[in-house]
Amino acid sequence: MIERDELERLSRLPLDGADTASLPDITGVELAGDTARQRLESLVRQVGNPYLFRVGKTAVKLSFSGDATLEERLRQYFTALRSGQ
């Protein structure tokens, strides 16, 4: 699993100047695992930087307000998906 300090470093990488074509396209990403942690690990394995990627031709930079980590936000998101919210 990717370490927290590495995730923090990745979160600070800027979108400006990023080569959009070189960013991983998450359109075909399929998350595997029964737990939020397993699905997060699946995402990181496939995408590399979960904060900076593209959807089709559109570059995306994720950022969150507050003190929640990416892992916590993704866990909330996947839990909501699983429960149909």
C-alpha positions as CSV (number, residue, x, y, z in Angstrom):
1,M,0.0,0.0,0.0
2,I,1.1,3.5,-0.7
3,E,2.3,5.4,2.4
4,R,0.5,8.5,3.7
5,D,3.5,10.8,3.1
6,E,3.6,9.7,-0.5
7,L,-0.1,10.4,-0.9
8,E,0.5,13.8,0.6
9,R,3.3,14.5,-1.9
10,L,1.1,13.3,-4.8
11,S,-1.7,15.6,-3.6
12,R,0.6,18.6,-4.0
13,L,1.5,18.0,-7.6
14,P,0.1,20.8,-9.8
15,L,-2.3,20.3,-12.7
16,D,-0.8,23.3,-14.4
17,G,2.0,22.1,-16.7
18,A,1.0,18.4,-16.6
19,D,1.0,16.7,-19.9
20,T,-2.6,15.6,-20.2
21,A,-1.8,12.8,-22.6
22,S,0.6,11.3,-20.1
23,L,-2.0,11.2,-17.3
24,P,-3.7,7.9,-16.7
25,D,-7.3,7.7,-18.0
26,I,-9.6,6.3,-15.3
27,T,-12.5,5.6,-17.8
28,G,-11.7,1.9,-17.8
29,V,-10.7,1.5,-14.1
30,E,-12.5,-1.2,-12.3
31,L,-12.1,-1.2,-8.6
32,A,-11.6,-4.6,-7.0
33,G,-12.1,-5.6,-3.3
34,D,-14.7,-6.0,-0.7
35,T,-13.4,-3.3,1.7
36,A,-12.8,0.4,1.1
37,R,-9.1,-0.1,1.7
38,Q,-8.9,-2.9,-0.9
39,R,-10.7,-0.6,-3.4
40,L,-8.4,2.3,-2.6
41,E,-5.4,0.0,-3.2
42,S,-6.9,-1.2,-6.5
43,L,-7.3,2.4,-7.6
44,V,-3.7,3.4,-6.6
45,R,-2.3,0.3,-8.4
46,Q,-4.2,1.2,-11.6
47,V,-3.9,5.0,-11.6
48,G,-0.7,5.8,-9.6
49,N,-1.6,9.3,-8.5
50,P,-5.3,9.2,-7.3
51,Y,-5.2,13.1,-7.1
52,L,-4.2,13.7,-10.8
53,F,-5.6,11.8,-13.7
54,R,-7.8,12.3,-16.7
55,V,-11.3,11.2,-17.8
56,G,-11.2,10.9,-21.6
57,K,-9.5,14.0,-22.7
58,T,-10.2,16.0,-19.6
59,A,-7.5,16.4,-16.9
60,V,-8.7,16.2,-13.3
61,K,-7.1,17.4,-10.1
62,L,-8.8,16.3,-6.9
63,S,-8.6,18.3,-3.8
64,F,-10.6,18.3,-0.6
65,S,-11.4,20.9,2.0
66,G,-11.1,20.1,5.6
67,D,-8.9,17.7,7.4
68,A,-10.1,14.4,5.8
69,T,-7.6,12.3,3.9
70,L,-8.1,10.9,0.4
71,E,-8.5,7.5,2.0
72,E,-11.3,8.8,4.2
73,R,-13.0,10.6,1.4
74,L,-12.8,7.6,-0.9
75,R,-14.0,5.3,1.9
76,Q,-17.1,7.6,2.3
77,Y,-17.6,7.7,-1.5
78,F,-17.4,3.9,-1.9
79,T,-19.6,3.3,1.1
80,A,-22.2,5.6,-0.4
81,L,-22.0,3.8,-3.8
82,R,-22.4,0.4,-2.1
83,S,-25.5,1.6,-0.2
84,G,-27.0,3.2,-3.3
85,Q,-26.9,6.8,-2.2
